[in-house]
Every structure is written in structure tokens, then in C-alpha cells.
Amino acid sequence: MTGHTSTPENQRRIVVAGGGPAAHRFADAMHTRGLEGWHVTVLTEEAHVPYDRVTLSKALTDVDYDLTLGDMSMWEHDALELRTGERVVKINPDAKSVETAAGNTYAYDHLVVATGSDAAQLPFPGGELAHVYRTLDDVWAINKAIAELTEKLGRTVKTVTIGGGLLGLEAAAGTMELGAQATVINGSRWLMNAQLDEGAGQALGRLVTAKGLEVLTGTYPAEVLSDDDGQVTGVLMKDGRVIPADMVIASIGIRPRDELFRETEGTVDGPTAGKEQLFELGKKGGVVINDHCATPVPGIWAIGEVANFDGMCLGLVAPANTMAEIVADRLHGGQATFPGFDTATKLKLSGVDVASFGDAFAKTEHSLEIVYADPARGVYQKIVTTDDAKTLLGGIFVGDATPYMSLRPLLGRELPAEPGAYLTAAGGGDAPETELPDDAILCSCNNVAAGSVRDAINGCGSCEGNAPVQELGELKTCSRAGTQCGSCVPMLKKLLEGELKKSGIEVSKALCEHFDLSRQELFDAIRVLELTSFEDILAKYGTGAGCDICKPTIASILASQNSEYVLGAGRGTLQDTNDRALANMQKDGTYSVVPRIAGGEITPKGLGVIARVAEKYGLYTKITGGQRIDMFGARLEQLPEIWKELVEAGFESGQAYGKSLRTVKSCVGSTWCRFGVQDSVAMAINLELRYRGLRSPHKLKMGVSGCARECAEARGKDVGVIATDKGWNLYVGGNGGFLPAHAQLLAQDLDDDTLIKYIDRYLMYYIRTADRLQRTARWQEELDGGLKHIEDVIIHDSLGIANDLEAAMARHIDTYQDEWAETLKDPERLRRFRSFVNAPDQKDEAIAFVPERGQIRPATNDEKGGVLIASTIPVRGQD
């Protein structure tokens, strides 16, 4: 059977064997340079479109996370074809064609082999029982297995990862996030021994151990043990110890997928005419290439992990991308050459920063090592220079990698300051400001130089009118910097702000046109001066009369600092529509009524109250995702009547209308569930009653799960709490919505008091420092240091404000008032709940409903002219 052969005769055919990141980058490079005269067919054996393996850990903890590389619209080009499920099994150099496992044949003029690598298998008994961590299907299988084992065993799953390198630690950290008890076994005396020296490796070991990961180094496994059903039970070590395990993950290295080259022979002319091996293979695998990324056979190229250059095959994204670009350049007549492997590595494991680059082991003759080590803190920083301490050769950072982004682009260049100035952990302050030369590589993944970024900032050719770029997201799109692993984004942001300032473009943090201060600056000023009115704040810091940006923002700040009635003292005019009505306005002008149901727990009597109110006022009822009951269809003037009945029955406002705590979702926990290990309902109720009414920059949602099965979906919340055998794991910064984010693990195995203390601090720090309408996930991303900064402030009190944050939360709790109960106490406050100011008893006749599924819904414009309107629907208790 023949594959795709419909390309015009004047088009040169390129076949790409493989569909990983290198293959995608090559296709993208051809697309960018122009496909006129070319036809590219990408054959990938996986069922998935090319995806990002750098962020594979995200798919381990969230199977719905989209790792797709690039814009899928690229594949719609007529000259670019992607075929999934097509594994190339044979190269026919003489016929210039490849064959696939499906029996198809594809002819080529140029063949680009990007088959990548496989995870090495464990070479001892039971090794076949181990999972590997290499592909999307691999991580999905691990995720599924942990969930199934958790349900089957009824306890925390124990995982053992064999191999303490980059991927091994990433896999182990991922299983911990899924609720497993994780152990890493590494034969070397320290972790990540290929990238870190002993001092750094030992520091990393201490840090990850403090995070709950058990680390065994300098020891080797001999067998994976299992029971008669094939269920893993442990790992037998060579010293006779048995490490208990329910799952084993192997991460002991990679093997280049070079079988296509090993099995390929071709015709040779001359004295030795006949068939012989055409390709040279490296001692440790991989096909040998030259600096053009070409093999000895004309028209056959190799890129990525299958390519052996200078005796090495590396599984890093930056050199693979560079190789792909070089081949695309060569095919378009360019002269690009491969400069060698960039071995720089930066990663974050459960909040622990690790970075290594250049000559990290100081192998250069007469090189100097400038080191700062603090074993107690788990911090290690090393810079390697030439013997005159001027030229940067490499470095290693563990625990505090903030200097990495400033130093990485300066590799091989003279440092602008003495080396010790970059050892920030030693207490000398921030790293020196660095002006990157134009030819310095800022983004190594995509080989983007600082000069290219500056060109994009000053006039992006892909933007309309070659307009300057002023937003970080736009700059990433235009320059491609920061779009892969993301580690260069802080430097990219700094470069953007610096260039804008040089151009005279102010990088404004103003809240709006009336206030030059940012929300955080305004919050601090109001707090310090104890200002309590919009008028006083405007007079001191603002101009004009205010707007719909600053008014609600200041109203929220005042509410979060003073916990006073939000509509009192003239603050009602500052609020958004929903806050003014203490209810959410719906599409037809009616409002919803949402009483608080803390933790989702409600008595039959409480359900009866809600049922009677809904029936009496003819309201539509719906159970929400936050475990509450919404009642829809109330007119503005009905709200006080409805809430009077609810408040008298013991309900209070659920504040579904406010930028405040919404709900704390929970599973039934250990009280009822046979898998529960802690009382999640009690904890959820405790948290909801503690933080109810807390006004914040955006809405807040929480979740509490009673075990690792995560039925309350706590990791999709701003604050997530998941029970363990020893206490609670605390996750922060998650949300659903348009840009969903998984919450990140902040602390493990906390007792009740410590958990609540950390949440108090976290929420108050967020309220004080976040921008207007900024969710916790985006706030954490934009903080310098991200989760590590949060950990330092919340757990280690690095800013010395922990007591102040706790005191602020205590004031909120002590002064909390139910907004609807306070409203009902004052007849003057009830005057705002009228549909028509000049006719307080008149109803809004434009509101109409139609029956549907035994309830009501808003009538459409067409239906309002019909007979099925509100007057035909019986509403008891209404005139």
C-alpha cells in the first residue's frame, strides 16, 4: 500500500519520521520560512498530535491538561500533513522511501528522522512491572494506577521511583501531588548527579526530604517484588533491605530510538559493491551527524535525541530545537551549523528551585569555583569562572536560583561584576543589574537572542503596522521567547520593562486614570492612615470623581480592612450592580437568592425552608457546583421578603454576588466514607464560617477532600485541603474558568491549627498584594519567586509580617456581620430594593417566565408575546 502521493511533481517531498517536539519544531520552522515548492509529511506513531514533553508533569497530575505544541491551525496548510498512528519501521535509501507498520510507503526527497528515545528498562527481575515516565500515555497510566490503587487498598499509595535524575524527581514529585507517599532511589551518593556536584546534590536532597519525599542514595535495587497476582509489593535492595511499594517507576535514563539506522543497508558502488551498513552509530547509541545535522547518506537528516553529535545524545529541548532549525535553514539554502549541546537545566520540584548550566563541574583547566553553601537552609550556589575570575564558564544553584536568569545569557562572556556579587543567598542583596548584549541567548529553548526580543519590542513585524510591543503575552507570541519551558519569562519581563522605559513609555501600575497608585500601594496607604471613606481617599491620593474601576476597588479594600456593612456610610454608590442589590442580577433583570450552606451540609429542615420559600415566590431552583442551592427569578422588591424568611430560619447570605469567599466544597470524609482519613466536612464548615464575608480582589473558592481520591476537587480551588494519614496537605492558587490552573502544594501533613494559620496568612497576603480582579493563580505566577516566595512569606515569615496577617484575619472574624441580616434591621436600607423609585409598589411587568421541566425560565422576546407568561404561573403569596 502506498501512502500520500498527491503532491505536485514540482514539489520536493520531505518525510519526517517521528512526531515529538523536534519533529514539530522542524515542521514549524519550514512553515515559518515558507513551504513554497515543498511538501512536508510528519509521521508519528503516537495517537496524539505533537505535545510538549517539558511540561509532562502537568499531565501526570491533571489528565485534562493540554500539552499540544503550537497552533493547530499550522497543520491546515496544504503543504503540511500530519499523520498520527504511523510508525516508520524501515528506510529504503536506494528507493528513497520509508515503510510504516501499517503497511504504507512514503516516498521522499529528504528524510528527517526525529524518532527520539525510549525510557531504559530496569535490567533485573521484576523490571517489567515498573511504569516508565516518557510519554503522555505513560503519565496517564501512572495517574490512573494511583487512583485505582488508592481505591483498592483504602490507604495512601506508596510509590518508589528508581532513578534520581531530572525525570525521576519530576515523576516522584508528581505522584506526591496525587497523594502518594513517594520514595526515590538513586545509585549515586546524591540526586541529579549528572547536573549537580555533590554539594548541590546534597542540598537538593535535604530540601526535597523536607517536602516529604524519602530519598535513598548510594544504594542499588536488585529486584521488584510482587505477589501472586502481579501486584507490586516492594523493591529488594542489593544490601538485603526491602522498600515497601505499591508502584514502581523506572527513570534510569533514555535509549535513542536508532533502530531505523541499525537495520538499514544500502547499495555501495566500487570494489566492495553490494549491501552494507550506511550509517555510523555512537557507542551509546544514536546516529552520528555532522554539524549540518546530516547523516552520511545524502538527503537523510537526524535531529533530537536520536542524533549523536560529539559522542553524545541528549534529551533536552533546546538542542533539539536548534537542530530542527538548522535542517530547515539548510533546506532553504542557508549555512547554519550546530554549535554543540546546551546542557543548561532549570526546574522547580515542589517549590524547590534547581539550575545548572555551562561547565558546572569546573572541568576547564585552571577554572575557579566560587561557592556559597548553607546546609541548614538547603541552599547551594556556585559560579565557575576562568582563573582571572572574569569570564563566566558555568554555575549551579539549588534552593535559590534567582541569579540563574541573569547569568545564563552571559555564559562565555566577561561578568559585569565580581562573581561573589551573584551569590545572592550569601546576604549581599539582589544580583547586579545586567544589560544583555544583543547576541546573548535569552531563551535557550527557542534560541532567541536578546537583540531579537528588543527588535520585537521596538516594532513587531507580525503586528499590525509594525507596532511596538508593550505586553508580555504579546512579546512571547512575537518573539517565541518564553513559550516552551518558561524559565526565561522573568528575564523577558525585565527586558520588556527596561526597553519601554528607554523609549519613554511609562510602565504604569496606576489603578485607573483617577489614582496613580497601584491597588497594593493604595491598600497599604489606606491601612496605614486608617482612612474609612472614599471621599477622604480620593482627596488624598486621587483626582476627579472616580470611576467604575476605582470605586468598587476601594469599596472592596475598605470592606476587607474594616468588615463594615458594605452599603453603609455612603459606600452603596461605590459598589457594582450585584453588590448594591446583595444578589446576582440575571439576564432578564431578576435576581438569584443563594443562602450559605457551609461545607454543603444541610438538614432536612433547612431543605424544607428553601423548598417552601422557592414555592411561595415561584423561584427556579438549581443545585450548584459549590454544593449550594440557587433560587432564580426573584424581583428586586421581593429580595427583602425572601431574605426575611431565610434569615428567620437561620440562613445567612452566601455572598454569591461579591468578590469574596463563595464556598468551601467538601466530600463526606471519614465520618461516613470508608476511604476517608480525616473529617473533611467538619474542616470545610470550619473554614467557610471562618472566612465568610471576607472581601478580596476576586472571588475565592475552597475545597476539602477527606482522602487522596479528591472527590471535592480541592486542587481546582484557590485554597485546597486534602487529608492524609498524618493531617492535611495544603494547596494554593488553583481555579477553574477560562484559564484553569491546578493549585500547588504549599505544605504537607499539617495539624488543624497550623493549617488554619497558614490559610489565614495566605489569604491576607493575597488580599493585600494582588491586583484588582486578579485570581490567586495569576497572582502567584506574577510574584517574583512564585510559590517559593509564598512559602517563604507564609511558612518561614521571611517578611516578618506573619503576626500582622494573622491579626488582620482575627479582626475580620471578630467583626463579621451577615449583610442581609444587617439590611433587614434598617428600614432606610430597604428603600433601595424597589424596581421603580417613584412607584415603590409597582412591579416590573417586563419580567415574564415560561414553564419548563416543572419549573420556570425567563421568556424569550418571541415568547413574551404569547400566552405563557408570568400571569399564567401560580405564585402563592403574591398579589
DAKAPE-V909370 format. One record per run of one state. SS is the DSSP state (hx for helix, st for strand, lp for the rest). FROM is the first residue (numbers start at 1). TO is the last residue. If there is no record, write none. Layout:
ss={SS	SS}
from={FROM	FROM}
to={TO	TO}
This chain:
ss={lp	st	lp	st	lp	hx	lp	st	lp	st	lp	hx	lp	st	lp	hx	lp	st	lp	st	lp	st	lp	st	lp	st	lp	st	lp	hx	lp	st	lp	hx	lp	st	lp	hx	lp	st	lp	hx	lp	st	lp	st	lp	st	lp	st	lp	st	lp	st	lp	hx	lp	st	lp	st	lp	st	lp	st	lp	st	lp	st	lp	hx	st	lp	st	lp	hx	lp	st	lp	st	lp	st	lp	st	lp	st	lp	hx	lp	st	lp	hx	lp	hx	lp	st	lp	st	hx	lp	hx	lp	hx	lp	hx	lp	st	lp	st	lp	hx	lp	hx	st	lp	hx	lp	hx	lp	hx	lp	st	lp	st	lp	hx	lp	hx	lp	st	lp	st	lp	hx	lp	st	lp	st	lp	hx	lp	hx	lp	st	lp	st	lp	hx	lp	st	lp	st	lp	st	lp	st	lp	st	lp	hx	lp	hx	lp	hx	lp	hx	lp	hx	lp	hx	lp	st	lp	st	lp	hx	lp	hx	lp}
from={1	2	3	12	18	21	34	38	45	51	52	56	62	68	69	72	77	80	85	88	93	97	101	105	108	110	114	117	120	127	130	131	133	136	154	158	163	166	178	181	187	198	211	214	218	221	227	232	238	242	245	247	251	254	257	259	263	265	269	274	278	281	282	287	289	294	295	300	303	304	307	310	312	313	317	332	345	350	352	359	368	375	379	386	391	399	404	409	414	415	419	423	424	427	441	444	448	450	459	464	467	472	480	489	503	512	513	515	516	519	530	534	542	543	550	563	571	575	577	582	584	586	591	596	598	601	604	618	620	624	629	635	636	649	653	654	660	667	669	672	680	692	695	696	700	706	714	717	719	725	727	733	735	736	741	742	744	751	752	770	776	783	786	795	802	816	819	825	827	831	849	853	855	859	863	866	870	873}
to={1	2	11	17	20	33	37	44	50	51	55	61	67	68	71	76	79	84	87	92	96	100	104	107	109	113	116	119	126	129	130	132	135	153	157	162	165	177	180	186	197	210	213	217	220	226	231	237	241	244	246	250	253	256	258	262	264	268	273	277	280	281	286	288	293	294	299	302	303	306	309	311	312	316	331	344	349	351	358	367	374	378	385	390	398	403	408	413	414	418	422	423	426	440	443	447	449	458	463	466	471	479	488	502	511	512	514	515	518	529	533	541	542	549	562	570	574	576	581	583	585	590	595	597	600	603	617	619	623	628	634	635	648	652	653	659	666	668	671	679	691	694	695	699	705	713	716	718	724	726	732	734	735	740	741	743	750	751	769	775	782	785	794	801	815	818	824	826	830	848	852	854	858	862	865	869	872	879}
